[in-house]
């Protein structure tokens, strides 16, 4: 019975251990998923003529991955993010027709994010926020025919200011691991490139080339899965409750630490301590009785004790007659 009570106490202590609080702790994470790049408006202006030709670049589905590291202040998280995005270019269109293209666009970004959390750290938590930073956007595009330039090979990169908006939700998989789903809108404006293009000015041969200025922007929508590890440590569990020993509980004795049973000397069980006290009391009463039975002028005789009943009696000593 006593072992069963102790086992129940230990189990209740383990179940009552508080969950890990993720507040005031560092965390790291990896994220990745699908990305859709909006149709990109491109303007090409040859420097020899100053005439601007507008185009639209269509992209295939792309990938978006990043690594994050930050600090959780409670309801606010601050993090740094290193991201990489890539999507293929499918075609380049004019206002009237489209032309097949081969190439891709990439964006390498370094962002700082501020996120506001709401919900339960030990269950489902939502968050929303945004970030700012810089992004290097590079394009490599080959076209066999792009009126009025003919064949075009374009390759250039530009680093510009970037910003993003974030909305997500995460679930606690364990004391330190979260699984999440995040949406991100990413935006880089006023990209400027340079490329060599066939000269279009009057009197020049099509084999002559001139420098053209290219302006564009990069906007994407991403749906990402997140795996986050936080370095929060669990608080120490509360000490187990002290149980009253089974023997004491059965006999009704007081619970005194360090012994079992009777409130005697702290070493003997209740029955042994009671018997010892009873024997000591009986011996005291026997000795007192022996003293009262010896009269005046009579020297008391030897005192005998009975080992079985723990009693004592005196034998009077007789005087010889003169």
C-alpha positions in Angstrom: 0.0 0.0 0.0 2.8 2.4 0.9 4.6 1.6 -2.4 1.4 2.3 -4.3 1.0 5.7 -2.6 4.6 6.7 -3.4 4.1 5.7 -7.1 1.0 7.8 -7.4 2.7 10.8 -5.9 5.7 10.5 -8.3 3.3 10.2 -11.3 1.3 13.3 -10.3 4.6 15.2 -9.9 5.6 14.3 -13.4 2.3 15.3 -14.9 2.3 18.6 -13.1 5.7 19.7 -14.5 5.1 23.1 -16.2 5.6 23.4 -20.0 8.5 25.3 -21.5 7.9 29.0 -21.8 9.3 30.3 -25.1 9.4 33.9 -23.9 12.8 35.5 -23.4 14.7 33.0 -25.4 16.7 32.7 -28.7 15.4 30.6 -31.6 16.5 29.5 -35.1 14.6 28.0 -38.0 14.4 26.9 -41.6 11.6 27.7 -44.0 10.8 26.7 -47.6 8.0 26.5 -50.0 6.4 27.5 -53.3 6.5 31.0 -54.8 4.5 32.8 -57.4 6.1 35.9 -59.1 3.8 38.6 -60.3 4.0 39.6 -64.0 7.0 41.9 -64.2 6.7 45.1 -66.1 9.9 45.8 -68.0 10.9 49.0 -69.9 13.8 48.9 -72.3 15.2 52.3 -73.5 18.1 52.2 -76.1 20.4 55.2 -75.4 20.8 55.9 -79.1 17.2 56.7 -79.6 15.7 57.4 -76.2 12.5 55.5 -77.2 11.0 53.3 -74.4 9.7 49.8 -75.3 7.4 48.2 -72.7 7.3 44.5 -72.1 5.8 42.0 -69.6 7.8 39.0 -68.3 5.9 35.9 -67.2 7.4 33.5 -64.7 7.0 29.9 -63.9 6.3 28.7 -60.3 9.4 29.1 -58.2 11.0 28.2 -54.8 11.5 30.4 -51.8 13.8 29.2 -48.9 15.3 31.1 -45.9 17.1 30.7 -42.6 16.0 32.8 -39.6 17.5 33.5 -36.2 15.9 35.7 -33.6 14.8 36.5 -30.0 11.4 36.0 -28.5 10.5 38.8 -26.1 7.0 37.4 -25.4 4.4 39.0 -27.5 7.0 40.3 -29.9 9.7 38.5 -31.9 12.6 40.2 -33.6 14.6 38.1 -36.1 17.1 38.3 -39.0 16.4 36.4 -42.2 18.6 35.3 -45.0 16.5 34.3 -48.0 16.9 33.0 -51.5 14.2 33.0 -54.2 14.3 31.6 -57.8 11.8 31.3 -60.6 12.1 30.6 -64.3 11.1 33.0 -67.0 8.5 31.6 -69.3 7.9 34.3 -71.9 8.2 38.0 -72.6 5.2 39.7 -74.1 4.4 42.9 -75.8 0.9 44.4 -75.8 -0.1 42.3 -78.8 1.9 39.0 -78.7 4.2 36.8 -76.6 7.7 35.4 -77.3 9.2 32.3 -75.7 12.1 33.0 -73.3 14.7 30.9 -71.6 16.2 32.1 -68.3 15.5 32.7 -64.6 15.3 35.4 -62.0 16.8 35.1 -58.5 16.6 37.2 -55.4 19.1 37.0 -52.5 17.9 39.0 -49.5 18.9 39.9 -46.0 15.9 41.2 -44.0 15.1 42.2 -40.4 11.6 41.3 -39.2 9.4 42.3 -36.4 6.5 39.9 -35.6 3.6 40.2 -33.2 2.4 36.9 -31.7 -1.1 36.0 -30.3 -2.2 32.7 -28.9 -0.8 29.9 -26.7 2.9 29.1 -26.7 2.1 25.5 -25.8 -0.5 25.1 -28.5 -1.4 27.1 -31.7 0.1 30.6 -32.1 -0.6 33.1 -34.8 1.7 36.0 -35.8 1.8 38.9 -38.2 4.4 41.5 -39.0 6.8 42.7 -41.6 10.4 43.4 -42.4 12.8 45.6 -44.3 16.3 45.0 -45.8 18.2 44.7 -49.0 17.9 42.3 -52.0 20.1 41.5 -54.9 17.8 40.6 -57.9 19.5 39.0 -60.9 18.0 38.1 -64.3 19.4 35.9 -67.1 17.1 35.9 -70.1 17.7 34.7 -73.7 15.2 35.4 -76.5 15.5 34.4 -80.1 13.3 37.2 -81.2 12.1 40.3 -79.4 10.8 43.1 -81.7 12.3 45.4 -82.6 15.6 44.2 -81.3 15.7 40.7 -82.7 17.6 38.2 -80.6 18.4 39.4 -77.1 20.7 38.0 -74.4 20.3 39.8 -71.1 22.2 39.2 -67.8 22.5 41.7 -65.0 21.9 42.2 -61.3 20.9 45.1 -59.0 20.8 45.5 -55.2 17.9 47.6 -53.9 15.9 48.2 -50.8 13.3 45.5 -50.1 10.3 45.1 -47.8 7.9 42.3 -47.0 4.7 41.5 -45.2 4.3 38.3 -43.2 1.3 36.3 -41.8 1.6 32.9 -40.2 0.6 30.3 -37.7 2.7 27.7 -35.8 2.1 24.7 -33.6 4.2 23.4 -30.7 5.4 19.9 -31.5 7.4 19.6 -28.2 9.1 21.6 -25.5 11.4 23.3 -28.0 10.2 22.6 -31.5 7.5 24.4 -33.5 6.0 23.6 -36.9 4.5 26.5 -38.8 2.9 27.7 -42.0 3.7 31.2 -43.3 2.6 33.5 -46.1 5.0 36.2 -47.4 4.6 39.1 -49.8 8.0 40.3 -51.0 8.6 43.5 -52.9 11.6 45.1 -54.6 11.0 48.3 -56.6 13.1 50.4 -59.1 15.4 47.7 -60.4 17.8 49.1 -63.0 19.8 47.1 -65.4 22.0 47.7 -68.5 22.3 45.5 -71.6 23.7 45.6 -75.0 21.0 45.7 -77.7 21.0 46.2 -81.5 21.2 49.9 -82.5 17.9 51.1 -83.8 18.8 54.7 -84.8 18.4 55.7 -88.4 21.3 55.0 -90.7 22.9 52.3 -88.4 23.1 48.7 -89.4 21.3 46.1 -87.2 24.7 44.5 -86.4 25.7 47.6 -84.5 24.9 47.6 -80.8 24.1 50.2 -78.2 23.5 50.2 -74.5 19.9 50.0 -73.3 18.6 50.9 -69.9 16.2 48.4 -68.4 13.9 49.1 -65.5 11.8 46.5 -63.6 10.4 45.5 -60.3 10.2 42.1 -58.5 7.1 41.0 -56.5 6.4 37.6 -55.2 3.9 35.6 -53.0 5.2 32.6 -51.1 3.6 29.9 -49.0 6.2 28.4 -46.7 6.5 25.6 -44.1 8.5 26.5 -41.0 10.5 24.4 -38.6 11.7 26.4 -35.6 13.8 25.4 -32.6 13.9 27.6 -29.6 16.5 27.5 -26.8 14.1 28.0 -23.9 14.8 25.8 -20.9 12.1 24.2 -18.7 11.9 25.5 -15.1 12.8 22.9 -12.4 9.9 20.6 -11.4 8.3 21.2 -7.9 9.5 18.9 -5.1 7.4 15.8 -4.6 4.9 15.9 -1.7 5.9 14.1 1.5 3.6 11.2 2.1 2.5 9.9 5.5 3.9 6.4 6.0 1.3 3.6 5.8 2.0 2.3 9.3 1.4 5.7 10.9 -1.7 6.3 8.8 -3.2 3.0 10.0 -2.4 3.4 13.7 -3.3 7.1 13.8 0.1 8.2 15.1 1.5 11.6 14.3 3.7 12.0 11.2 7.2 12.5 12.4 10.0 12.7 9.8 12.6 10.0 9.9 10.7 7.1 11.6 7.8 4.7 11.3 5.0 4.6 13.6 4.9 5.5 17.4 6.0 8.9 18.8 8.5 7.2 21.1 12.2 7.7 20.7 12.1 7.9 16.9 13.6 4.5 16.4 11.2 1.8 17.4 7.8 0.9 15.9 4.8 1.8 18.0 4.2 -1.6 19.6 7.8 -2.0 20.7 8.0 1.4 22.2 4.8 0.9 24.1 5.9 -2.4 25.5 9.2 -0.9 26.6 7.5 1.9 28.4 5.1 -0.5 30.1 7.9 -2.7 31.4 9.7 0.3 32.7 6.6 1.5 34.6 5.9 -1.9 36.1 9.5 -2.1 37.4 9.2 1.3 39.1 6.0 0.4 40.8 7.5 -2.9 42.1 10.5 -1.2 43.6 8.3 1.3 45.4 6.1 -1.4 46.8 9.2 -3.2 48.1 10.3 -0.1 50.0 6.9 0.3 51.7 6.9 -3.3 52.9 10.1 -2.9 54.9 9.3 -1.7 58.4 11.4 0.3 60.9 14.2 -1.5 62.6 14.2 -4.2 60.0 16.8 -4.1 57.5 15.5 -4.9 54.1 16.5 -8.1 52.6 17.6 -8.7 49.2 15.3 -7.6 46.4 14.4 -10.2 43.8 13.0 -9.5 40.3 11.0 -11.8 38.3 12.1 -11.8 34.7 8.7 -13.0 33.4 6.4 -10.4 35.1 9.0 -7.8 35.9 8.0 -7.7 39.5 10.2 -7.1 42.6 9.7 -8.3 46.2 11.9 -8.1 49.4 12.6 -10.9 51.8 12.8 -9.5 55.5 15.9 -10.4 57.5 15.2 -11.9 60.9 17.2 -11.0 64.1 18.5 -13.7 66.4 17.0 -13.9 70.0 19.3 -13.1 72.9 
